[in-house]
Every structure is written in structure tokens, then in C-alpha cells.
């Protein structure tokens, strides 16, 4: 019984999965981080307690938008792989 | 082979058991995509299983790839008869029900392969089983794929917490990750639907081909896609709450960033390896990713004892299903009466497991409540 394990293919699976998976998680985390920064940045006025409903759409910082856009592109590529391939 | 009426009964039996298997495959694997989303509060339990069910249904229609062989080369496909497939399916269903009752995530594909191997072995001898292929396509991926997914999820989780550690607005961070989880969990569900739905369709189509009811090499007819997609979607919607609780609550306390990391890693590993033709089990990948996500967060306690239990279940999956499949195939081989006996025994086993499960039912309502029962490792809150 000869068992051949394709270590090269396995290495490729690991490296590509690692790059795609960790890359996507990091991008999304950076986006969430940038998004959360906008509400924590101005703590100068603690008197306004009812300031919670922050104006969402207008306050998305460019970095967050960029990160989420990149995430969306990666997800779209994933969908392409699922559907087309 | 057998004369007219006998063949018809066995073909009908195969189609029905294939759909039952697809159904068990559905509720056995809901946890893969949705356990971490339910545990982290990203999705309400009922909403989660509904999304997963719909995406599994859609997934059945999406894929253009057709399963060309029943066993993926694990056994000599020319030796496979409808009776062998029937026995194999019974073995797979029995193992799926038993592990579901115990709340253990195990691979539905491995159960199916095991059942087919056992049934082929008794029908055509050990020579018809390709053991080298079993090692390279089943055993090696079973060991390596959870580790790969686990490492990706662990590093991803660590970085996700590292990046967002300074944010004081914790609620907004959590909500951000929860929103992301809806997408990542959906991707796992969709990938699952396209993969596992194909298996049952392939089995039914190839059975129709061997029975001469479908020309060789033809794609699954629309009605086959429809009923197979419906079976897996209904099974998914049913929930399999026992396994969801295991993966969502009993491995580690899952938070939203961990859930996102686990689901994203699972999707990445599944998609990359299916592109490169590397066979693996969705269940094992997702389980590995959840352990990795637990290990990647500081202060999180991972119950590694669960990993031992699951490893044993994975190790037993193929041989156990093989034994049941062998017995079922052997009895069904004796003719229509034998087939009926096996079918009735299968129904009785299913009813028994269901009755047992009603003693301590786990449902959408209590899936996230963990009774402080016989939990070996004390979990610091």
C-alpha cells in the first residue's frame, strides 16, 4: 500500500487559506476599529448623554469604508468561487 | 442482477434513504455555519437556522459541478450496486443519528464513505476497497484540515482582539463583528450547500443510471436537485441543536470576533482546498476553527477534553458506519424482504434515538443555556 501525501499541495492550501483568512479578518477588524474610533474620539462633551444615536452614514471614516470595501471584494471573489467554479 | 420488481424496490429504497441521509446531513451540519453566530448573539437561533436552511437550498441549485463518482474513488465504483448504496446509506444515517444524540460533530461525508466501504467489502470483497485512497483522502485530511483551520482562526482571532483592544466603545466593536458574522456564517452555509447537496444528488443520479432509468453520464434531473435541496434545507432548518450547543458553548465561550474569525477561516480553508482538489470535511474544518478561535483569545478557556472526545468520534466514524453498512448491505442483498427488514430496522433505530432525545430536549430556546452538569473542566467565567 503506497500512500502518497501531496505535501506541496497541502502547503499551498495552508498558505493561501492563511493569507485569505487572516487577511480578511485583519481588514475587517481595522474597519471595525476605525468605525468605533469615531464615536470615542470626541469625549470632550460628557454632558451630552443623549448623544448615543450617532449619525451613522455620515460618520463612516474613509479608512473604515476602504477596509469594508476590500472585505466585500474578497467575499465577492469567494462567492464567485462557490457559484461559478 | 435481480429481476424487474426487485430492482424497482431497491431503487426506490435508495432514493428515499438518500433523502433521509441528506436530511440528517442537514441538521448534523447546521452547527458548522451557525453555532458561533448563535453563541455570540450575532443571530437569534431561529433566524440563524432559517438563513442557513435557505442558503443550503440555494446552494443545491448553484453548483454546476456534478458528483461523478459515488465514493470519490474510495471503492471500486464498478462493484457498487444499488444494494451496496442502500446499505452504505443506512450505515451513514445510523452513525449520524447516534452522534447527533451525543451532540458530537462528526463528518457526514466520512459516515457515508464508511457505510459504502463496509457494504462494498461484504458484497465484492476487500479488493474492491482502495485502502491507500482511504488514507490519503480521508485520514490525512481529517488530521490536517482542522489543524490548518485552527491555526488560521487562532492567528486571526489574536489579531482581531489586538487591533480593536484600545477601543473603549466596546458595544460598537461587538456590534461590528456581529454584523460581519452574518456574512461569514452565510458563506459557510452556502459553501456547505453546494458541496453536500451535490453528494446526495450524485448518489440518486448514479443509482438511476445503474438501474437504466437515466442515460449514463447525465446531470441530475431537476426533480432530483429539487428534492435533494429540499431535504438538506429542511434538515438544516430543524437545527440539530445538540451539536450547535456543543460547538457554540461547550468548546469555549465564543465572542463575536472569535465567531467571525472561525467562520472566515473555515470558509477560506474550504474554498481554497476545494479549488485545489484537496478533499476535506466541512465539519472537521469548522470544529478546528472554533478551537483555534478559542485558543486565540487571551483569558478564554478552551475545554481541550472536548477535542479528545471529538477526535475519538472522528476516528470511529468510518469503521462504525462501515460495520452497520456491511450488515445492512448483506441483509438487503437477500432480496426485497431483506431490504424491507433493513429499512424497518433503520426506522426503528431513528424512532428510538428520537424518543431518547426527548428526555432532555435541546431546542432553539435552551441551546445557549449550559447546565452546570458533568462538565469535567471547570470553566472560569
Interface residues (C-beta under 8 A of the other chain):
Chain A: X1 X2 X3 X4 X5 X6 X9 X10 X12 X13 X14 X16 X17 X18 X20 X21 X22 X24 X25 X26 X28 X29 X30 X31 X32 X33 X35 X36 X37 X39 X40 X71 X75 X78 X79 X81 X82 X83 X85
Chain B: X59 X62 X63 X65 X131 X132 X135 X136 X140 X144 X148 X149 X151 X152 X153 X155 X156 X157 X159 X160 X163 X164 X166 X167 X168 X169 X172 X173 X176 X177 X180 X183 X187 X190 X191 X194 X257 X260 X261 X264 X265 X267 X268 X269 X271 X272 X273 X275 X276 X277 X278
